[in-house]
Amino acid sequence: MRCPVNTFLSSSQEALKEQYEKYAAEEIQPAAQDLEQGKTSLKEFLQKLGQTGFLGLTIAKEYGGASGTFLEQSLFVEAACEYEAGLGLSLSAHFQVVELIKRYGDDRQKSRYLPLLARGEAVGAFCLNEEKAGSDYSLIETVASTKQESPKLNGKKLWVVNGKIATLLVVAAKDEETGKLSLWLVDSGDSKAVKVTAGAKKLGLRSASTDEIEFVDTKLPEGSRLEGDAKEQIEFALDVAKTILAMASIGMSQGAMKLAVEHAKTRQQFGKNIGAFQGIQWKLADMSADVSAARMLALRAAWAFDDSKEEFRKFAAMAKLLSSKAARLHTGEAIQVMGASGIVEDSPTERFYRDAKMMEICQGTSELQKVIIAEELKV
Ligand SMILES: Cc1cc2nc3c(=O)[nH]c(=O)nc-3n(C[C@H](O)[C@H](O)[C@H](O)COP(=O)(O)OP(=O)(O)OC[C@H]3O[C@@H](n4cnc5c(N)ncnc54)[C@H](O)[C@@H]3O)c2cc1C
């Protein structure tokens, strides 16, 4: 069930949206539970998405992509997450790497990595968080020793989405001498220098692994730095992920709403369908209104990425804040409408409810989104 807010969609984008929805219903829905339980390999699933063209939607045709817009990519995430939101988290990390290389990579980095990322032969991961550096990434302790004959990376990153399956890592590190932050493109191939261990089991979004990665004298070959202002690059990468996760939150909210509406139409109590009771109707009405409003904002953020870059940061923060809140609230309300049938382990509503809470934390907490929105107000 789509909330009827398509203000920013052209007729060709509408057609793409329908194509994505059809694909998601036919290919993602049947795999959703097995992905969450690890019975279907996420790596192989991503490779399949890559072969079908969904991992390179915004990558230029010359690098093997579809030359599409960020808005179109966001619509794909929304469609996918109507069935499996963990996939949205994994895609958010992959797309962070894609968009960073597109915007800040040099010609050699683009021609080396973008074709692999588009085909799913390389999966991307973004390595920022550390034990001391959570919301405040200025506390990063991972260091790049660049003055040596052969530059090296040392440090440990936590909560790295796709850590186990990624082949291309974007790693934030401080220069050992100057303390200046940079982003480095690191090939995860050498397991002695890039040690990946599984992170803690988490509440939701389980199909996407969140792993720990330790860098031990990892070589940084010439040309592996993303040139430019690292703070700007990090903020940009976070804004990309926030917009993708906003669309993922909306996808799962719509998935939950669809199930709740269906249940309200068919479940009989006191001689009526429960949907005839105003108490149930108001829950569904609030759900529809809140999710529509959040969707509008998320589409606005995605549109700003393509057409109004100075507004991207503000709308990405607002979209992530409101869509994750709507998802937490309304996946719970969907369960309320479903009654006991909504809390059965491994049912979609139970999974959406666990997934939704995660969205208020990953890639920037809700509190930090308010910090950004207030900054934009210049108060
Ligand atoms: C599912 C998931 C996926 C993730 N994926 C990645 C990834 O791929 N790569 C990566 O590098 N990291 C990733 N992270 C890490 C994530 O970005 C951090 O968890 C997040 O930034 C918050 O950091 P923290 O958990 O250390 O909390 P803290 O920063 O310690 O915050 C704790 C609490 O204090 C609040 N707080 C902090 N500062 C302020 C402030 N200024 N004003 C008001 N409140 C404040 C926070 O909002 C929060 O409520 C992921 C995390 C999760 C849960």
The ligand as an SDF file (V2000), in Angstrom:
LIG
                    3D

 53 58  0  0  0  0  0  0  0  0999 V2000
   22.2790   -0.8300   12.9580 C   0  0  0  0  0  0  0  0  0  0  0  0
   23.4470    0.0900   12.9960 C   0  0  0  0  0  0  0  0  0  0  0  0
   24.2050    0.2660   11.8520 C   0  0  0  0  0  0  0  0  0  0  0  0
   25.3330    1.0820   11.8760 C   0  0  0  0  0  0  0  0  0  0  0  0
   26.1110    1.1910   10.7530 N   0  0  0  0  0  0  0  0  0  0  0  0
   27.2840    1.8340   10.8030 C   0  0  0  0  0  0  0  0  0  0  0  0
   28.1930    1.8070    9.6990 C   0  0  0  0  0  0  0  0  0  0  0  0
   27.9360    1.1900    8.6580 O   0  0  0  0  0  0  0  0  0  0  0  0
   29.3790    2.4620    9.8310 N   0  0  0  0  0  0  0  0  0  0  0  0
   29.7070    3.1330   10.9730 C   0  0  0  0  0  0  0  0  0  0  0  0
   30.7910    3.6990   11.0250 O   0  0  0  0  0  0  0  0  0  0  0  0
   28.8660    3.1800   12.0250 N   0  0  0  0  0  0  0  0  0  0  0  0
   27.6730    2.5420   11.9720 C   0  0  0  0  0  0  0  0  0  0  0  0
   26.8200    2.5490   13.0600 N   0  0  0  0  0  0  0  0  0  0  0  0
   27.1670    3.3080   14.2350 C   0  0  0  0  0  0  0  0  0  0  0  0
   26.2190    4.4790   14.4100 C   0  0  0  0  0  0  0  0  0  0  0  0
   26.4790    5.4490   13.4460 O   0  0  0  0  0  0  0  0  0  0  0  0
   26.3280    4.9750   15.8520 C   0  0  0  0  0  0  0  0  0  0  0  0
   25.7370    3.9760   16.6670 O   0  0  0  0  0  0  0  0  0  0  0  0
   25.6220    6.2900   16.0650 C   0  0  0  0  0  0  0  0  0  0  0  0
   26.2670    7.3090   15.3510 O   0  0  0  0  0  0  0  0  0  0  0  0
   25.5600    6.6760   17.5420 C   0  0  0  0  0  0  0  0  0  0  0  0
   26.7670    6.4580   18.1830 O   0  0  0  0  0  0  0  0  0  0  0  0
   26.7660    5.6500   19.5740 P   0  0  0  0  0  0  0  0  0  0  0  0
   25.9800    4.4160   19.3570 O   0  0  0  0  0  0  0  0  0  0  0  0
   28.1710    5.4990   19.9910 O   0  0  0  0  0  0  0  0  0  0  0  0
   25.9690    6.5480   20.5790 O   0  0  0  0  0  0  0  0  0  0  0  0
   26.5030    7.8560   21.3510 P   0  0  0  0  0  0  0  0  0  0  0  0
   27.1020    8.8110   20.3980 O   0  0  0  0  0  0  0  0  0  0  0  0
   27.3290    7.4200   22.4970 O   0  0  0  0  0  0  0  0  0  0  0  0
   25.1410    8.4590   21.8710 O   0  0  0  0  0  0  0  0  0  0  0  0
   24.4210    7.9300   23.0040 C   0  0  0  0  0  0  0  0  0  0  0  0
   23.1800    8.7980   23.2020 C   0  0  0  0  0  0  0  0  0  0  0  0
   23.5820   10.1650   23.4330 O   0  0  0  0  0  0  0  0  0  0  0  0
   22.9310   11.0130   22.4970 C   0  0  0  0  0  0  0  0  0  0  0  0
   23.7800   12.1550   22.1390 N   0  0  0  0  0  0  0  0  0  0  0  0
   25.0760   12.1430   21.7340 C   0  0  0  0  0  0  0  0  0  0  0  0
   25.4870   13.3750   21.4260 N   0  0  0  0  0  0  0  0  0  0  0  0
   24.4310   14.2000   21.6310 C   0  0  0  0  0  0  0  0  0  0  0  0
   24.2040   15.6040   21.4750 C   0  0  0  0  0  0  0  0  0  0  0  0
   25.1510   16.4200   21.0130 N   0  0  0  0  0  0  0  0  0  0  0  0
   22.9720   16.0960   21.7780 N   0  0  0  0  0  0  0  0  0  0  0  0
   21.9870   15.2800   22.2220 C   0  0  0  0  0  0  0  0  0  0  0  0
   22.1380   13.9560   22.3860 N   0  0  0  0  0  0  0  0  0  0  0  0
   23.3400   13.4170   22.0860 C   0  0  0  0  0  0  0  0  0  0  0  0
   22.6580   10.1220   21.2840 C   0  0  0  0  0  0  0  0  0  0  0  0
   21.6460   10.6520   20.4640 O   0  0  0  0  0  0  0  0  0  0  0  0
   22.2670    8.8250   21.9640 C   0  0  0  0  0  0  0  0  0  0  0  0
   20.9270    8.8980   22.3510 O   0  0  0  0  0  0  0  0  0  0  0  0
   25.6810    1.7620   13.0550 C   0  0  0  0  0  0  0  0  0  0  0  0
   24.8960    1.6090   14.2030 C   0  0  0  0  0  0  0  0  0  0  0  0
   23.7940    0.7900   14.1800 C   0  0  0  0  0  0  0  0  0  0  0  0
   22.9760    0.6220   15.4230 C   0  0  0  0  0  0  0  0  0  0  0  0
  1  2  1  0
  2  3  1  0
  2 52  2  0
  3  4  2  0
  4  5  1  0
  4 50  1  0
  5  6  2  0
  6  7  1  0
  6 13  1  0
  7  8  2  0
  7  9  1  0
  9 10  1  0
 10 11  2  0
 10 12  1  0
 12 13  2  0
 13 14  1  0
 14 15  1  0
 14 50  1  0
 15 16  1  0
 16 17  1  0
 16 18  1  0
 18 19  1  0
 18 20  1  0
 20 21  1  0
 20 22  1  0
 22 23  1  0
 23 24  1  0
 24 25  2  0
 24 26  1  0
 24 27  1  0
 27 28  1  0
 28 29  2  0
 28 30  1  0
 28 31  1  0
 31 32  1  0
 32 33  1  0
 33 34  1  0
 33 48  1  0
 34 35  1  0
 35 36  1  0
 35 46  1  0
 36 37  1  0
 36 45  1  0
 37 38  2  0
 38 39  1  0
 39 40  1  0
 39 45  2  0
 40 41  1  0
 40 42  2  0
 42 43  1  0
 43 44  2  0
 44 45  1  0
 46 47  1  0
 46 48  1  0
 48 49  1  0
 50 51  2  0
 51 52  1  0
 52 53  1  0
M  END
$$$$
